[in-house]
C-alpha cells in the first residue's frame, strides 16, 4: 500500500520538473527579447544624440546662421507676393550662411582626405551650384546668363577670393611673407590661358565676320573645342591624383614652415566623415534650390533695383555663388595653409573654365540649345587681363596683405566696368 501510494507523488514531482524545464526556454526567450529591445533603444538613443550633436555643431555654432530664415522667406515671398526684387535679395541673403557652412563641412572632410583631394572637393562642391543653375538656365534658353555667370565666377575666384585669402593671411602673419608651393603655377595658368584661347577665337571670328558659314562655323568650332577642353581637364585631374608630386623643398626656413603646417594639419575634426558627406549633400541641394529662385528673378530684380543685368550676372551672382570658396580660402589662409587656399581659388577657376563651360556647351548641344564659346570681346578681354595679372602675382611663391589688396582693388575695377557695360546681344535685340 505504501509503495502504491508513493507512486503518484513521484509522478507529480516528475511532471513539475518537466513543466519547470519546459518553461526555462520561454523565460530565456523573453529575457533575450527584453535585452534586444533595450539594446535597440540604446542604439536609437545614441543615433538621436549624434544627430542633435551634429545639428548643434553645423547649424547653431555661428552667428551668420541667423540669415538662414531668408531662404524659406524667399520661397514664401515668391508664392505670395511675386516681387522679384524681394525674392532676389532674400535668396541672396539666404545663400550666404549655407555657403559658409558648405565651406566648413568641406574643411571637415579635408581632415580625412588630405590637401590635394581636399582642394578638389572644395572646388567641386563650390561649383556644383553653378553647374546646376547653368543646366536649368540652358533648358530655359538663357545662354547669356550662363555665359556671364560662369565668366563672373572665374573672375571672382581669381581676384576676390584669392585676394581676400592673401589679405587676411597677410594681416594674421604680418611679420613675414606666407609661402606656398608654386611648382604647379605654370600648369594651372597654362590651362587658364588655354581656356582664354578657346573663348577668344569664336569671339574674334564673330566680330570680324570671317566665318565660312555665318552663324554655324562659330557654333561648330565651339562644340569641337569644348570636347578638347573636357579631354584636357580629365588629363589634368589624372595628372594631379595619380602620383604627381611637387618638387622637394630645400630651403631650411621653408622646411620649418612645412613642418609647422603639417603640425597644424593634425587637427581633430568636429564631425565624422559620413556626417560631413551627408551635410555636404543637404547644403548643396538647398543652395541649388535657392539659386534657382535667384536666377529666375534676375531680370525682374534688375528692373526693380535699377541694376544692369550684366552687373548682376557677372558680379553679384558669382560673389554669392563663390561664398563657399571665399570662406574656405580665407579660413585656410588664416591657418597658414596657403596651398589649399590657392588650390580652392585657382582650382575652382580651372574647373569652371575647363569643365563647367565646355560641359554646358555639350549639354546645350544635346538638348538643342545653341550655346557657344563666343563670350563677346569685352568679356574675353577682361578674362585675359585678369589671368595675366594673377599669374604675375603668384610667380615667386610668396604672398602678403599688399598682394591681396591689389587683387581686391582690381576686382573693384572689373565690377565698375561691368556696371557701365551693355550686353551687345541686348543691343542687337533692340535693333
C-alpha positions in Angstrom: 0.0 0.0 0.0 2.9 2.3 0.9 4.6 1.8 -2.4 1.4 2.2 -4.3 0.6 5.4 -2.5 4.1 6.8 -3.2 3.9 6.4 -7.0 1.5 9.3 -7.7 3.7 11.6 -5.6 6.8 10.7 -7.6 4.9 11.1 -10.9 3.6 14.5 -9.8 7.2 15.6 -8.9 8.4 14.4 -12.3 5.6 16.3 -14.1 6.5 19.5 -12.1 10.2 19.1 -13.1 9.2 18.7 -16.8 7.0 21.8 -16.6 9.7 23.8 -15.0 12.3 22.6 -17.6 9.9 23.4 -20.4 9.3 26.9 -19.0 13.1 27.7 -18.9 13.3 28.3 -22.7 10.3 30.6 -22.5 12.0 32.6 -19.8 15.2 32.6 -21.7 13.5 33.7 -24.9 11.7 36.6 -23.0 14.9 37.7 -21.5 16.6 37.8 -24.9 13.7 39.8 -26.4 13.9 42.3 -23.5 17.7 42.5 -23.9 17.3 43.1 -27.6 14.7 45.7 -27.0 16.9 47.6 -24.5 19.8 47.3 -26.9 17.7 48.7 -29.8 16.6 51.6 -27.6 20.2 52.2 -26.6 21.2 52.3 -30.3 18.3 54.7 -31.1 19.3 56.9 -28.2 22.9 57.0 -29.4 21.8 57.9 -33.0 19.5 60.6 -31.7 22.3 62.1 -29.6 24.6 62.1 -32.6 22.0 63.8 -34.8 21.4 66.5 -32.3 25.1 67.0 -31.7 25.8 67.2 -35.5 22.9 69.8 -35.9 24.3 71.8 -33.0 27.8 71.9 -34.5 26.9 72.6 -38.1 23.7 74.7 -37.8 23.9 76.5 -34.4 27.6 77.2 -34.0 28.0 80.5 -35.9 26.2 83.9 -35.8 25.9 84.1 -39.6 23.3 81.4 -39.4 20.7 83.9 -38.3 20.4 84.6 -42.0 19.1 81.1 -42.8 15.4 82.0 -42.4 15.8 84.2 -45.5 15.9 81.1 -47.6 12.4 79.9 -46.8 11.3 83.5 -46.8 12.4 83.9 -50.5 10.2 80.9 -51.4 7.3 82.3 -49.4 7.6 85.8 -50.9 7.7 84.2 -54.4 4.5 82.3 -53.8 2.5 85.1 -52.1 3.7 88.4 -53.5 5.6 87.7 -56.7 8.1 90.5 -56.0 11.2 89.7 -58.0 13.3 92.3 -56.1 12.4 90.9 -52.7 12.9 87.3 -53.8 16.3 88.1 -55.3 17.5 89.8 -52.1 16.1 87.1 -49.8 17.7 84.4 -51.9 20.9 86.3 -51.9 20.9 86.6 -48.0 19.7 83.0 -47.6 22.5 81.5 -49.6 25.3 83.3 -47.7 25.1 81.2 -44.4 24.6 78.0 -46.4 27.7 78.7 -48.5 29.7 79.4 -45.3 28.6 76.1 -43.8 29.4 74.3 -47.0 32.9 75.6 -46.7 33.1 74.4 -43.1 31.9 70.9 -43.8 34.3 70.6 -46.7 37.1 71.6 -44.4 36.0 68.9 -42.0 36.1 66.4 -44.9 39.6 67.6 -45.8 40.8 66.2 -42.5 40.0 62.7 -43.8 41.2 63.1 -47.4 44.3 65.3 -47.4 45.1 68.6 -49.1 45.2 67.5 -52.8 41.8 65.7 -52.8 40.5 68.3 -50.3 41.2 71.2 -52.7 39.5 69.2 -55.5 36.5 68.5 -53.2 36.3 72.2 -52.2 36.3 73.4 -55.7 33.8 70.7 -56.8 31.2 71.5 -54.1 31.8 75.2 -54.6 30.9 74.9 -58.3 28.1 72.4 -58.0 25.6 75.2 -57.6 26.8 77.0 -60.8 26.6 73.8 -62.8 23.0 73.1 -61.7 22.0 76.7 -62.3 23.6 76.6 -65.7 21.8 73.5 -66.8 18.5 74.9 -65.6 19.1 78.2 -67.5 20.1 76.3 -70.6 16.7 74.5 -70.5 15.1 77.9 -70.4 17.3 79.2 -73.3 19.2 81.7 -71.2 22.6 81.2 -72.7 23.9 84.7 -72.0 23.0 84.3 -68.3 25.0 81.1 -68.3 28.0 82.6 -70.1 28.1 85.8 -67.9 27.6 84.0 -64.6 30.3 81.4 -65.3 32.7 84.1 -66.5 32.0 86.1 -63.4 32.7 83.1 -61.3 36.2 82.8 -62.8 36.9 86.5 -62.2 35.6 86.3 -58.7 37.7 83.3 -57.8 40.9 84.7 -59.2 40.5 88.3 -57.8 38.1 88.5 -54.9 38.5 85.0 -53.4 42.3 84.8 -53.8 42.8 88.4 -52.9 40.7 88.1 -49.7 42.7 85.0 -48.7 46.0 86.7 -49.3 44.9 89.9 -47.5 43.5 88.0 -44.4 46.5 85.7 -44.2 48.9 88.7 -44.6 47.3 90.5 -41.7 47.5 87.5 -39.4 51.1 86.8 -40.4 52.1 90.4 -40.7 55.7 89.7 -39.6 56.6 87.5 -42.5 55.6 86.6 -46.0 53.5 83.5 -46.4 54.9 80.8 -48.7 53.2 78.4 -51.0 54.4 75.8 -53.4 54.4 77.4 -56.9 55.6 74.3 -58.8 52.3 73.8 -60.5 51.6 77.5 -61.2 52.8 77.2 -64.8 50.5 74.2 -65.4 47.5 75.9 -63.8 47.8 79.1 -65.6 48.7 77.3 -68.8 45.2 75.7 -68.6 43.6 79.1 -67.9 45.3 80.6 -70.9 44.1 77.6 -72.9 40.6 78.4 -71.8 41.1 82.1 -72.8 42.2 81.0 -76.2 39.2 78.8 -76.6 36.9 81.7 -75.8 38.9 84.2 -77.8 38.8 82.5 -81.2 34.9 82.3 -81.5 34.6 85.9 -80.3 37.1 87.2 -82.9 35.6 85.0 -85.6 32.2 86.5 -84.9 33.3 90.1 -84.5 35.4 90.1 -87.7 32.7 88.3 -89.8 35.2 85.8 -91.1 33.2 82.7 -90.7 32.9 80.2 -93.6 29.2 79.7 -92.8 27.6 82.7 -90.9 26.3 81.6 -87.5 27.2 77.9 -88.0 31.0 77.8 -88.2 31.3 79.6 -84.8 28.9 77.0 -83.1 30.7 74.1 -84.7 34.1 75.4 -83.6 32.8 75.9 -80.0 31.5 72.3 -79.8 34.7 70.8 -81.1 36.8 73.0 -78.8 34.6 72.1 -75.8 35.3 68.4 -76.4 39.1 69.1 -76.5 38.8 71.1 -73.3 37.0 68.3 -71.5 39.8 65.9 -72.5 42.4 68.3 -71.3 40.6 68.7 -67.9 40.3 64.9 -67.4 44.0 64.6 -68.1 44.7 67.3 -65.6 42.7 65.6 -62.9 44.5 62.3 -63.6 47.9 64.1 -63.5 47.0 65.6 -60.1 45.7 62.5 -58.5 47.9 59.7 -59.9 51.1 60.1 -58.1 52.2 63.6 -59.2 54.4 65.1 -56.5 55.7 68.6 -56.3 59.4 69.4 -56.3 61.0 68.9 -52.8 61.7 71.9 -50.7 65.4 72.5 -49.9 65.3 75.8 -48.0 65.6 75.2 -44.3 63.2 78.0 -43.5 60.6 76.7 -45.9 61.1 73.2 -44.4 60.4 74.6 -41.0 57.2 76.2 -42.2 56.2 73.0 -43.9 56.7 71.1 -40.6 54.7 73.8 -38.8 51.9 73.4 -41.3 51.9 69.6 -41.0 51.5 70.0 -37.3 48.5 72.2 -37.9 47.1 69.6 -40.2 46.8 67.2 -37.3 43.5 68.9 -36.2 40.8 66.7 -35.0 37.6 67.0 -37.0 34.4 68.1 -35.1 32.1 65.8 -37.1 32.7 62.4 -38.7 33.4 61.7 -42.4 29.9 60.4 -43.1 28.4 63.3 -41.3 30.4 65.7 -43.5 29.3 63.9 -46.6 25.6 64.0 -45.6 25.8 67.7 -44.7 27.5 68.5 -47.9 24.7 66.8 -49.8 22.0 68.6 -47.9 23.6 72.0 -48.1 24.3 71.6 -51.9 20.7 70.7 -52.6 19.3 73.6 -50.5 21.8 76.1 -52.2 20.7 74.8 -55.6 17.0 75.4 -54.8 17.6 78.9 -53.7 20.0 79.6 -56.6 17.2 78.6 -58.9 15.0 81.3 -57.4 17.9 83.7 -57.7 18.4 83.2 -61.4 14.7 83.2 -62.3 14.3 86.7 -60.7 17.4 88.4 -62.3 15.6 90.4 -65.0 12.8 91.4 -62.7 15.2 92.4 -60.0 17.2 94.4 -62.5 14.1 96.5 -63.2 13.1 96.8 -59.6 16.5 97.6 -58.2 17.7 99.6 -61.3 20.9 97.5 -61.6 22.2 96.3 -65.1 21.7 92.6 -65.9 25.4 92.1 -66.8 26.5 93.5 -63.4 24.1 91.1 -61.6 25.2 88.1 -63.7 28.9 88.8 -63.7 29.4 90.3 -60.2 26.5 89.7 -57.8 25.6 86.1 -58.7 29.2 84.8 -58.7 30.0 86.6 -55.5 27.3 84.8 -53.7 27.9 81.5 -55.6 31.6 81.6 -54.6 30.9 82.3 -51.0 31.9 78.7 -50.3 35.3 79.2 -51.8 35.6 82.6 -50.3 35.1 81.5 -46.7 37.1 78.3 -47.2 40.1 80.1 -48.8 40.2 82.7 -46.0 40.0 80.0 -43.3 42.9 78.1 -44.8 44.9 81.3 -45.3 44.5 82.4 -41.7 45.7 78.9 -40.7 48.8 79.3 -42.9 47.6 76.7 -45.4 48.0 78.8 -48.5 48.5 75.7 -50.7 44.9 74.7 -50.0 43.6 78.3 -50.4 45.4 78.5 -53.8 44.0 75.1 -54.8 40.5 76.3 -53.9 40.6 79.6 -55.8 42.7 78.7 -58.8 41.4 75.1 -58.9 37.8 76.4 -58.9 38.6 78.7 -61.8 40.2 75.9 -63.8 37.2 73.7 -63.1 34.8 76.3 -64.3 36.8 77.3 -67.4 37.9 73.8 -68.5 34.9 71.7 -67.3 31.7 73.6 -66.5 31.8 75.9 -69.5 32.5 73.2 -72.2 30.2 70.8 -70.4 27.4 73.3 -70.7 28.2 73.7 -74.4 27.9 69.9 -74.8 24.7 69.7 -72.8 23.2 72.5 -74.9 24.2 70.5 -78.0 22.3 67.5 -76.6 19.2 69.4 -75.6 19.1 71.6 -78.7 20.2 74.8 -77.1 22.8 76.6 -79.3 25.3 77.7 -76.6 28.7 78.5 -77.9 32.1 79.9 -76.6 31.6 83.4 -78.0 31.7 85.3 -74.8 32.0 88.7 -76.6 35.3 90.6 -77.0 34.8 92.8 -73.9 34.2 89.8 -71.6 37.0 87.7 -73.1 39.5 90.6 -72.9 38.6 91.1 -69.2 39.3 87.4 -68.5 42.7 87.5 -70.3 43.9 90.6 -68.4 42.9 89.0 -65.1 44.6 85.7 -65.8 47.9 87.6 -66.7 47.7 89.8 -63.6 47.2 86.9 -61.2 49.9 84.8 -62.9 52.4 87.7 -62.3 51.3 87.9 -58.6 51.9 84.2 -58.0 55.1 83.5 -59.9 57.5 83.8 -56.9 55.6 81.6 -54.5 55.0 84.3 -51.8 52.0 86.3 -50.7 51.3 89.2 -48.3 48.5 91.5 -47.5 49.5 94.1 -50.2 49.2 91.5 -53.0 45.7 90.6 -51.6 44.7 94.3 -51.5 45.9 94.7 -55.1 43.7 91.8 -56.3 40.7 93.1 -54.5 41.2 96.6 -56.0 41.4 95.0 -59.4 38.1 93.3 -58.8 36.5 96.6 -57.9 37.7 98.0 -61.3 36.2 95.0 -63.1 32.9 95.5 -61.2 32.8 99.1 -62.1 33.4 98.2 -65.8 30.5 95.8 -65.9 28.3 98.3 -64.1 28.6 100.6 -67.2 28.7 97.8 -69.7 25.8 97.0 -72.0 25.4 93.5 -73.3 25.8 93.6 -77.1 23.2 90.9 -77.6 20.6 93.1 -76.0 21.6 96.0 -78.4 21.1 93.6 -81.3 17.8 92.5 -80.0 16.7 96.1 -79.6 17.8 96.9 -83.1 
